[in-house]
Amino acid sequence: QVQLVESGGGSVQPGGSLTLSCAASGSISNFYVMAWHRQAPGKQREFVALHTSSGGTNYADSVKGRFIISRDNAKNTLHLQMNSLKPEDTAVYYCNALYKLLDYWGQGTQVTVSS
């Protein structure tokens, strides 16, 4: 059983930065893909960024150039550094891991971007 716990959410003004973290219960070096998704009020959950076990990354066009995803295998933690935040980045952010063909999700952390 894999458990994922997000942290680091909060409120920030437009143009500000936040770094989200996702602590995993197991060794994340075994997770083929780890990713961040988000869900804004009244909208479907959408992909934000992913990181593969081989070091590959991919980003949604809406966050490309502003967000950076990274893994710390020694600490079993996934990070999402978010810069130049916009009001449209407001959402609950979820950590996701693909392990042995099963999807695991965290409980989410709220990010609010507002002046």
N, C-alpha and C positions, 0 to 999 in steps of 0.2 A: 504494500500500500504506500503510495506516494502522497505526501502532504506538502502543499505549497502555501506560504504565508507572505502576503505582500505588506509593505510598509513604505512610508515616505510621502504619502499623499498629503494634500493640504490646500490652502488658498494662497494664490499668488497674483500679482498684478500683471497685466499684459506686458510682454517683453521680459518677464522674469524667468527664473529657472527652478527646476525641481529634479531630484533624482529619486526614482523609485527602486526598491529592492524586493527581491523574491527569494525567500529562504526555503530551501528544499530539505525534506527529511532524509533523502538518500543521496548517493553520489551522483552529482549532475553530469559528471563526465560520461555516464552511461545513458544519458538522455539524448536521443538523436537530435531532437529539435526542442528548443525552448523559445517561447514567444510571449509577446505582450499584445493584448487586444483591449479594446475599450468600448464602452456603451454609454452613449449620451441619452438623456431623458427623451423618451418617445421614439428612439431610433434603435435599429438593430445593432448587435455587437459587430464590431469591425476590426480587422487586422491592423496592427500598428507596426510591429517589427518582429523579426525572428533571428535566431542564432543557432547554427548547427554545431554538432560535436566536432566537425572538422574546421570550424572557425568561419564558415560562411555566414553572411548577414544579408538581410533583405528588409526593405522599408516600404511602407505605404507612401505613395506620392505626396500625400498631404503633410508628412512629417520629414521627408527626405531633406537632409541638410540641416535639420534642427535637432533631431533626436539621435542618440547613440545608444545602441544595445551592446552589452558586454557580459561576459561570464567570468566568475571567479571560482574555478573548480576547487581550489583549496578550501574555500569557505562555503562551497555548495550554494552559491548565490548568483542570481541573475540581476542585472541592473538595467535601468533605462534612464539615461541622462536626457532631460528635456530642456532645451534652450529656446529662447525667443517665443515663449508661450503666447498663444492667442486665445481669445474667448471661446473659439470653436474647438479648442482642445479640452474643454470642460467635459468630464465623463468619469465613470468608474473604470479604473484600469485593472485588468485581470492578467495574472500570470498563467501560462499554459505550458505543459510539458508533454511530449510524446515519448512513451517508454513502453517497450514491448508491445507495440501496436495499440496501446491504450492511451486515451487523452485524459490528462489530469488538469484540474483548475483550482486556482486559489479563490478566496472569498471576495477579493477586490479591494481597491483602495480609491477613495474619492479624490479627484483633482478638480479644483475650481479656479478658473482664470477670470478675474473680474476686477474692474477699477472701482 
